[in-house]
Each structure stands twice: as structure tokens, then as C-alpha cells.
Amino acid sequence: SKFLNDKWMIKNGFLNDVQEHKPWWWNIKVQKLNLSAPLILLPEVSCQKAIEILQEKGYDQAPVVAESGLILGMVTLSNTLTSVLAGNAQFSDPVTKVIYDQFSKIGLEDSLGKLSSILENDHFAIVVHEQMQFNGNGSSFMKQMVFGVVTAVDLLTFVSRNDKK
């Protein structure tokens, strides 16, 4: 079961990674990647508009985030085009019809080692930052803000640029 899988336990924060021969970058924090701010789509954006925006801005993917800040998933250019061309979605459908709702989140304070473990199975991770927000009545809640999207290419670029030979 997944509870006996060390990689699952590490990815979900139940176990610290105790890899013996860690690379030099293993314990560096995700924030050191200096990710650029992501392009974020609201759930009511149509598939057609999402394709146009992604192509115009030069992105392959973007998180879909509700006005409340809830992260609904990830939309990719290829999945959106494939879904529309296969007839599973219309250009006029909201982008929520073609999102990946299975995704991993990682924090700015998490290690590149943890990120590396996530990227062994996933194509990307959504970098989030938790922020305390207060309502008018003084009650508070934690809100996750999307800080970036990180891929294996981002990690590889960081490691190769900073390689300590």
C-alpha cells in the first residue's frame, strides 16, 4: 500500500528523506530556484481563450485558481488541444473541463530533494505559499497562494548552472 511506500510518505510529509548519498543541492530550498510568477487562469476562461493566452504568452501550462484562491488544477496547452480535437471538449467550454486535478504542491521552504522526489512521478509541481488572512469579524484562515510552477527542466537548469564540481 502507499503507506508502506517511502517515496509516497516523503512526498506527503509523513517521513523525512534520509537518502545517504545526497547530491550537493538536496537540502537547498525551493525558493532558490527564482521562479517567475505564473500565469493564472480563472475557472470561467474558455478553452479557446486559454489556448490563445497560453500561446500568446509562451506558456505550456497554467494553474487554474478560483477567485477564492482555491487551486482547482492545471491546464496544459497539449491537453486542451487534444481534448478539443478529440471532441471531448468544445472551444466554448470552461477550462475546468480539461484541467488536471491531480497535482502535487510544494512550499518555498521545502527542499529540492523533496521536489526531486515529486518530479520522479509528476511532470510539474505547483509551488505554493501559505498566508494568514483575516475576515472583517477578526477570524482568520490560511490561504494558499500560487507562487510558481516548477518542472524537472527548472530543477535541471538550476543544478547545471550551479554545479559544484
C-alpha positions in Angstrom: 0.0 0.0 0.0 1.1 3.6 -0.4 1.6 3.9 3.4 4.5 1.4 3.0 6.0 3.3 0.1 8.8 5.6 1.4 8.5 8.0 -1.6 4.8 8.5 -1.0 5.4 9.0 2.7 8.2 11.6 1.9 6.1 13.4 -0.8 3.2 13.7 1.7 5.3 14.9 4.6 5.0 11.9 6.8 8.7 10.9 6.6 11.9 12.8 6.2 14.1 11.7 3.3 17.2 10.0 4.6 19.0 9.3 1.4 22.6 8.6 2.4 24.5 10.0 -0.6 22.6 13.2 -1.3 23.7 15.5 -4.1 25.1 18.9 -3.1 21.7 20.6 -3.9 19.5 18.2 -2.0 18.8 20.4 1.0 18.6 23.8 -0.8 15.2 25.4 -0.5 12.8 25.6 -3.5 12.8 29.4 -3.2 16.4 29.4 -4.5 15.0 28.4 -8.0 13.9 32.1 -8.5 10.8 31.0 -10.4 9.0 33.6 -12.4 5.4 34.4 -11.3 3.0 32.1 -13.0 0.2 32.9 -15.4 -3.1 32.1 -13.6 -6.4 31.3 -15.3 -9.8 31.7 -13.6 -12.2 28.7 -14.0 -14.6 30.6 -16.3 -11.9 31.1 -19.0 -13.0 29.2 -22.2 -10.8 26.5 -23.7 -10.4 28.8 -26.8 -9.3 31.7 -24.7 -6.9 29.5 -22.6 -5.2 28.3 -25.8 -4.9 31.9 -27.1 -3.5 33.1 -23.8 -1.0 30.3 -23.4 0.2 30.6 -27.0 0.4 34.4 -26.8 2.3 34.5 -23.5 4.6 31.5 -24.4 3.4 29.1 -21.7 2.8 25.4 -21.9 0.7 25.2 -18.8 -1.0 27.4 -16.2 -2.7 26.8 -12.8 -6.5 27.3 -12.7 -7.4 29.1 -9.5 -10.8 30.1 -8.2 -11.4 33.7 -7.1 -11.3 32.4 -3.5 -7.7 31.3 -4.1 -8.6 27.5 -4.2 -6.3 25.8 -6.6 -8.5 23.7 -8.9 -5.8 22.2 -11.1 -3.6 22.7 -14.0 -4.4 23.3 -17.7 -1.9 22.4 -20.4 -1.8 23.5 -24.0 -1.4 20.0 -25.3 -4.2 18.5 -23.2 -6.6 21.3 -24.1 -5.9 21.0 -27.8 -6.1 17.2 -27.7 -9.4 17.3 -25.8 -11.0 19.8 -28.2 -9.7 17.9 -31.3 -11.0 14.6 -29.9 -14.4 16.1 -29.3 -14.2 15.6 -25.5 -14.5 19.4 -25.1 -15.7 22.4 -27.1 -13.7 25.6 -27.6 -16.5 27.3 -25.8 -16.3 25.1 -22.7 -14.8 26.4 -19.5 -11.2 25.4 -19.0 -12.3 23.4 -15.9 -13.4 20.7 -18.3 -9.9 19.9 -19.4 -7.8 20.5 -16.2 -5.6 18.0 -14.5 -6.9 17.9 -10.9 -4.2 15.5 -9.7 -1.2 17.6 -8.9 1.4 18.0 -6.3 2.1 21.1 -4.2 5.4 22.1 -2.7 6.3 25.0 -0.5 9.0 27.6 -0.9 10.7 26.3 2.3 10.7 22.7 1.1 13.9 21.1 -0.2 15.0 20.5 -3.8 15.3 16.9 -2.6 11.6 16.7 -1.9 10.9 18.4 -5.2 13.1 15.9 -7.0 11.1 13.0 -5.4 7.8 14.6 -6.6 9.2 15.1 -10.1 10.1 11.4 -10.4 6.3 10.8 -10.9 4.8 14.1 -11.9 5.6 16.4 -14.8 5.3 19.5 -12.6 4.6 20.7 -9.1 2.7 23.9 -8.1 4.8 26.0 -5.7 2.5 27.4 -3.0 3.0 29.9 -0.2 0.6 29.8 2.8 -0.6 33.2 4.0 -2.8 34.0 7.0 -5.8 36.1 6.1 -8.3 37.8 8.3 -12.0 38.4 7.8 -13.9 41.5 8.8 -15.1 39.8 12.0 -11.5 39.1 13.0 -11.5 35.3 12.3 -8.5 34.0 10.3 -7.8 31.3 7.9 -4.8 30.0 5.9 -4.9 30.8 2.2 -2.6 29.1 -0.3 -1.2 31.4 -3.0 0.3 30.0 -6.2 3.9 31.2 -6.3 5.0 29.3 -9.4 5.0 26.1 -11.4 8.2 24.1 -11.3 9.2 21.3 -13.7 12.2 18.9 -14.0 13.7 21.3 -16.5 13.7 24.1 -13.9 15.5 21.8 -11.4 18.0 20.6 -14.0 18.7 24.1 -15.1 19.4 25.2 -11.5 21.7 22.2 -10.8 23.6 22.6 -14.1 24.2 26.3 -13.6 25.3 26.0 -10.1 27.1 22.6 -10.3 29.8 22.4 -7.6 32.4 20.3 -9.4 
